[in-house]
Amino acid sequence: MYKVIVAGKIHTHGIDLLKEVNNFDVFVLPDATQETLEQNLEEADAILLRLQSFDKKMIDNCPKLKILSRNGVGFDRIDILELTRRNIPLTIVGDVNSSSVAEHTIMFILNLLKNASIHDEMVRNNKWQDRDQLISNDFAGRELLIVGYGRIGQKVATLASAFGANISIYDPYYKNSAEKDNDYKFYDTFDEALSNANIISLHAPGTEKPIIGEKELNLLQSDCIIVNTSRGSHIDLSALSDALSKNKIRAAGLDVFPNEPPETDVEKIFELNNLIFSPHIAGLNNECASRMAINSAQNIIDALNGSLKEKYVINKEVL
């Protein structure tokens, strides 16, 4: 029998898949806290990890571990070197959420352009006459700058193109010359890209310092909208709050934050009304959660029966 630890609640499709395996003893932890996981490592042959960290001390405490399967795609807080040294594969779920994140991004953009929340409030509070303020705008013809042109950025570009937006790209690591032959504009310098944008959508990998800070905000047009469904560290929230409160830019939509959950009673940005927020769920709708759970569960099944798929393994050298 293999003991499989599921480190907190995931979609039932993944748990059901694991429980179908005859020689699996599946234990779903009651919560996804770091403390609970650390208390349930010792006998684990496989761990399905949620957002918890996984360091050398934890690896030391589970000597039977044969597979660490992330229910997602990030692995910033996992000691990959130590896993590799012990010949333990770390797997991720692959491209299961890019469409979901791209759709969430477009939802933010449309909401902010059309001022959907404000118009809803007009109807609910008998302010019908305020419709004449003409505070909504078309997406068509707007200059959308996509920062980071990976899977999600590419899907955002495709969706936005269908609305008639003009697509521009800034990604110094993107080298596909064939893609550059289409109608998208690829910028070589970030400052120039920022200064020409009406809408900015962030889809870059992790960075040591914010992509958007005071300097970058000062380059933007006053009607600019910023959307972040990527990493909370990409934006200096204090600088963004200042720019929004002084109407240096128009609005923002944030799904991610430097600290999660954010301190809404402390950060001034949550007092402003030209933003919309969501609780880091761009890639966490029902369908996406099912795909993640199934893939992370299947990685465990494959690893323990010797048929692990290389494309899902981060430390491929263990294979």
Secondary structure, DSSP 8 states (H G I E B T S, - for coil): -EEEEE-S---HHHHHHHHTSTTEEEEE-SS--HHHHHTT-TT-SEEEE-S--B-HHHHHT-TT--EEEESSS--TTB-HHHHHHTT--EE---SSSHHHHHHHHHHHHHHHHHTHHHHHHHHHTT-GGGGGG-----STT-EEEEE--SHHHHHHHHHHHHTT-EEEEE-TT---TTGGGSS-EE-S-HHHHHHT-SEEEE-----SS-SB-HHHHTTS-TT-EEEE-S-GGGB-HHHHHHHHHTTSS-EEEES--SSSS--TTT-GGGG-SSEEE-SS-TT-SHHHHHHHHHHHHHHHHHHHTT---GGGBSSGGG-
